[in-house]
Amino acid sequence: MPQALDPGRARTMDEFIAELRLLKAWAGNPSITEITRRVHTAWHKAGRPRSEWPARSTVGNCFQVGRRRPNTDLLLAVVHALVEGDEASLSAWRQALRAVLGEAEAAAQVSAYDRLPDTRPPLIGRAGLLRQADALLGAGGAGRAVVLEGMAGAGKSALAFHIGHRLIAAGKIAGPVLFAQLRGCGVDGPAADPTAVLESFLRLLGVSGDRIPYGLDARAALYRQLLADTQALVMLDDVADEDQLRPLLPGTARTCRTVITTRQTLRGLDGLTKLPVPTLSPDESLELLRTVAGAQRLGSDAASAHRITDLLGHHPLALSIIGRHMREHPAWALADYYREPLTTLAMEGGARASLAASDMQLPTGARRLLRLLALHPPHELDVHAVAALADQPVATARRNLDTLAAAHLAERTGPGWYRLHDLVHAYAEERICIDEPASHIRQALRRVLAHYENRTAANSSAPLPARQPGRGARPRRFKHAEAWADVKLPSRPDGHQALAA
């Protein structure tokens, strides 16, 4: 069996069936009738009674997607017929099927409730976002769906819970409340199966088990019918993608309010209003640090406190982690939270795991590029420099950068220009030493340095301006600073100065 056929790549039943179709083509594309004959022959030799032999139509169904409860015995018999008894290949397919079914079973485990969580973390800042949400979901906002999107740890869920509780307290919700944790980032298991989520929602809406339809579309239709004339609140936390979200939207139920959180940029869905959730402002960052650590812990050393918030890139999760560390370690002076110790503490406290969950959802090309971006100073960079760094066409580099931006692991700062948040850059620095061989790292550095040298030579008549500190300036030590010591990084052609390293 060629290496191009790899059932281990399958993560869902539909992906497994897609691999099975490829196997059929590799085996010479035998007819369903021929495959059925081979299965009958094998089962006859194994002594299985004729009453258990599958019909031709049943064998044909093995190649159809959308099946929730596959006959695993028959699927493996079909594989056996296609690989003509190759036990090594059959073992690989058997293992892949077990993994897929395990994922499916885990995806069917759903956390759905008829109320919002009672505990709410403190919400610092976000006044502007709350006002926008109130306007969209208030008296005239029924039937609207608000999407809170942003990077890992930006505080999307906390904001969503506050929005939901405000709607309930204001008497805007007179119907049922439905809340589901959809596990889009994959921290606590695979993304929740929307078919299973709908089953839980229908039960919460009073539908008995014998009245719940089997298929996804039928469940979604009944769900929307039951919500059509209610002033319900639907909260969908940590959405994976459009396919997971689409059947869970109330649809034409114009009296419902829906609040969605996601790390992804969702496209192709009508009726969604997106509210990006950025990092905090400097003053909000200081307030969050003071709230978690305690006002006395920060004392009067405002300069050190501001430096800490700057080094953390005003990231809510990282600020909360460091604030807890300050509260629990009174012997640490503020001056001790500097550079590497600060970043390491934030990573160890949970930022690494949160970023890794987003990283794991990326396609291979974007994941590798994220690591290579650690070789560039924490500075705005353009798509041409990225193409040189990754040794790939500009179009490919742009596509991978856009994938990172859609996952909120990179930020577009101008046409063709991008930057990484401080913590994302620190995460990439950790991963590149693990995932890339030293020889590849040296080659990538040579390529991007040569790119800048050539650019400087081509523009020698118009020297590049010196870099000036700006928003997001990063005094954190850069591991590859020595290689970049003599490199002048360019500013954007639109007149905005690139951020300082």
Residue pairs with C-beta under 8 A, 6 or more apart in sequence:
1 23
1 26
1 83
1 86
1 89
2 26
4 22
5 19
5 22
5 23
5 26
6 19
7 16
7 19
7 20
7 23
7 92
7 93
7 96
7 97
8 92
8 95
8 96
8 99
9 15
9 19
10 16
10 18
10 19
10 96
10 99
10 100
11 100
11 103
11 190
12 100
12 103
12 104
13 65
13 67
13 68
13 70
13 100
13 101
13 104
14 65
14 66
15 100
16 96
16 97
16 100
17 62
17 63
17 64
17 65
17 67
18 65
19 96
20 62
20 63
20 75
20 78
20 79
21 63
23 79
23 82
23 83
23 93
24 30
24 35
24 63
24 82
26 82
27 82
27 83
27 84
30 38
30 82
32 56
32 59
32 60
32 63
33 56
35 59
35 78
35 81
35 82
36 54
36 55
36 56
36 59
38 81
39 53
39 54
39 59
39 74
39 77
39 78
39 80
39 81
40 53
42 77
42 80
42 81
43 52
43 53
43 77
44 50
44 53
54 74
54 77
58 71
58 74
59 74
59 78
61 67
62 70
62 71
62 74
62 75
62 78
68 104
68 195
68 214
70 101
72 97
72 101
75 97
76 90
76 93
76 94
76 97
79 89
79 90
79 93
79 94
80 90
83 89
83 90
83 93
103 190
104 193
106 189
106 190
107 189
107 190
107 191
107 192
107 193
107 196
108 193
108 195
108 196
109 189
109 192
109 196
110 180
110 192
110 193
110 196
110 197
110 199
110 200
111 180
111 181
111 192
112 178
112 179
112 180
112 181
112 197
112 200
112 201
112 204
113 178
113 179
113 180
113 204
114 176
114 177
114 178
114 179
114 204
115 177
115 179
116 161
116 164
116 165
116 168
116 177
116 179
116 235
117 161
117 179
120 158
120 161
120 162
120 165
121 155
121 158
122 288
122 291
122 292
123 155
123 158
123 159
123 162
124 280
124 284
124 287
124 288
124 291
124 316
125 280
125 281
125 284
125 287
125 288
126 155
126 159
126 162
126 277
129 148
129 159
129 275
129 277
130 159
130 162
130 163
130 166
132 275
133 146
133 163
133 259
133 275
134 163
134 166
135 141
136 144
136 146
136 273
137 144
137 146
137 163
137 167
137 172
137 257
137 259
138 170
138 172
139 172
141 257
142 231
142 254
142 255
142 256
142 257
143 250
143 253
143 254
143 255
143 256
143 257
143 271
144 257
144 258
144 271
144 273
145 249
145 250
145 257
145 258
145 259
145 260
145 271
145 272
145 273
146 163
146 258
146 259
146 260
146 272
146 273
146 275
147 260
147 261
147 262
147 266
147 272
147 273
147 274
147 275
148 156
148 159
148 160
148 259
148 260
148 261
148 262
148 275
148 277
149 156
149 261
149 262
149 263
149 264
149 265
149 266
149 274
149 275
149 276
149 277
149 408
150 156
150 263
150 276
150 277
150 278
150 408
151 263
151 279
151 358
151 408
151 409
151 421
151 424
152 185
152 263
152 317
152 351
152 354
152 355
152 357
152 358
152 408
153 315
153 316
153 317
153 318
153 350
153 351
153 354
153 355
153 423
154 277
154 278
154 279
154 315
154 316
154 317
154 408
155 277
155 316
155 317
156 261
156 262
156 263
156 277
157 237
157 238
157 261
159 261
159 277
160 235
160 237
160 259
160 260
160 261
161 235
163 259
164 177
164 179
164 233
164 235
164 259
167 173
167 233
167 257
168 177
168 233
172 231
172 257
173 231
173 232
173 233
173 257
174 230
174 231
175 227
175 230
175 231
175 232
175 233
175 255
175 256
176 204
176 205
176 227
176 230
176 232
176 233
177 232
177 233
177 235
178 201
178 204
178 205
178 232
178 233
178 234
178 235
179 234
179 235
179 237
180 192
180 197
180 200
180 201
180 235
180 236
180 237
180 248
181 188
181 192
181 237
181 238
182 191
182 192
182 197
182 236
182 237
182 238
182 239
182 240
182 244
182 248
183 189
183 190
183 191
183 192
183 238
183 240
184 191
184 238
184 239
184 240
184 241
184 244
184 262
184 263
184 264
184 361
185 238
185 240
185 263
185 354
185 357
185 358
185 361
186 357
186 360
186 361
187 353
187 354
187 357
191 240
191 241
191 244
192 244
194 216
194 243
194 244
194 245
194 246
194 247
194 248
195 215
195 216
195 219
195 247
197 248
198 216
198 219
198 220
198 223
198 247
198 248
199 212
199 219
201 223
201 248
202 212
202 219
202 222
202 223
202 226
203 209
203 212
205 223
205 226
205 227
207 222
207 226
212 219
212 222
213 219
213 221
213 222
216 247
217 247
219 247
220 247
220 248
220 251
223 248
223 250
224 250
224 251
224 252
224 253
227 234
227 250
227 253
227 256
228 252
228 253
228 255
229 253
229 255
230 253
230 255
230 256
231 255
231 256
231 257
232 250
232 253
232 255
232 256
232 257
233 256
233 257
233 258
233 259
234 248
234 249
234 250
234 256
234 257
234 258
234 259
235 258
235 259
235 260
236 245
236 248
236 258
236 259
236 260
236 261
237 261
238 261
238 262
238 263
239 245
239 260
239 261
239 262
239 264
239 266
240 262
240 264
240 361
241 264
241 266
242 266
242 267
242 268
242 269
245 260
245 262
245 266
245 269
246 269
249 258
249 269
249 271
250 256
250 258
260 266
260 272
263 358
263 361
263 407
263 408
264 361
264 406
264 407
264 408
265 274
265 405
265 406
265 407
265 408
266 272
266 274
279 285
279 313
279 314
279 315
279 316
279 421
280 288
280 314
280 315
280 316
280 319
281 314
282 306
282 309
282 310
282 314
284 314
285 309
285 312
285 314
285 319
286 302
286 305
286 306
286 309
288 316
288 319
288 320
288 323
289 298
289 305
289 308
289 309
289 319
289 322
289 323
289 326
290 298
290 305
290 323
291 323
292 319
292 320
292 323
292 324
292 326
292 327
293 322
293 323
293 324
293 326
293 327
294 326
294 327
297 326
297 327
297 330
298 305
298 326
298 334
299 334
301 334
304 334
304 335
304 337
305 334
307 338
307 475
308 322
308 334
308 337
308 342
309 319
310 473
310 475
311 338
311 339
311 342
311 343
311 422
311 474
311 475
311 476
312 318
312 319
312 322
312 342
312 346
312 422
312 423
313 421
313 422
313 423
313 472
315 346
315 351
315 421
315 422
315 423
317 346
317 350
317 351
317 354
318 346
318 349
318 351
318 423
321 345
321 346
321 349
321 350
321 351
322 337
322 342
322 345
322 346
322 349
324 349
325 332
325 345
325 349
326 332
326 337
337 345
339 475
339 476
339 477
340 476
340 477
343 422
343 423
343 426
343 476
346 423
347 423
347 426
347 427
347 430
351 423
351 427
352 427
352 430
355 409
355 423
355 424
355 427
356 427
358 407
358 408
358 409
359 367
359 370
359 409
359 427
359 431
361 407
362 370
362 403
362 404
362 407
362 409
363 403
365 396
365 399
365 400
365 403
366 400
366 403
366 404
366 407
368 390
368 435
368 436
369 386
369 390
369 397
369 400
369 401
369 404
370 404
370 409
370 410
370 424
370 428
370 431
371 428
371 431
371 432
371 435
371 436
372 389
372 390
372 432
372 436
372 444
373 381
373 386
373 389
373 410
373 420
373 425
373 428
374 425
374 428
374 429
374 431
374 432
374 479
375 389
375 432
375 441
375 444
375 445
375 448
375 480
376 385
376 386
376 389
376 448
377 478
377 480
377 481
377 484
377 489
377 501
378 419
378 420
378 422
378 425
378 474
378 476
378 478
378 499
378 501
379 419
379 467
379 489
379 498
379 499
379 500
379 501
380 413
380 414
380 417
380 418
380 419
380 489
380 492
380 498
380 499
381 417
381 418
381 419
381 489
382 416
382 417
382 418
382 490
382 492
383 394
383 397
383 398
383 401
383 416
383 417
383 418
384 394
384 416
384 451
385 448
385 451
385 452
386 397
386 401
386 418
387 393
387 394
387 396
387 397
388 447
388 448
388 450
388 451
389 444
389 447
389 448
389 451
390 396
390 397
390 400
390 444
391 443
391 444
391 447
392 400
398 416
401 410
401 418
404 410
404 418
405 411
405 412
405 418
409 420
409 424
410 418
410 419
410 420
410 424
411 418
411 419
411 420
411 421
412 418
413 419
413 492
413 496
414 492
414 494
414 496
415 494
417 492
419 472
419 499
420 428
422 472
422 474
422 476
425 474
426 476
429 479
432 441
436 444
445 480
445 483
449 483
449 484
449 487
452 487
452 488
452 489
453 487
455 490
456 464
456 488
463 488
464 488
464 489
464 490
464 491
465 491
465 497
466 488
467 488
467 489
467 491
467 497
467 498
467 499
467 500
467 501
468 497
468 500
469 499
469 500
470 497
470 499
470 500
471 499
472 499
473 499
473 500
474 499
474 500
474 501
478 484
478 501
481 501
484 501
489 498
489 501
490 498
491 497
491 498
492 498
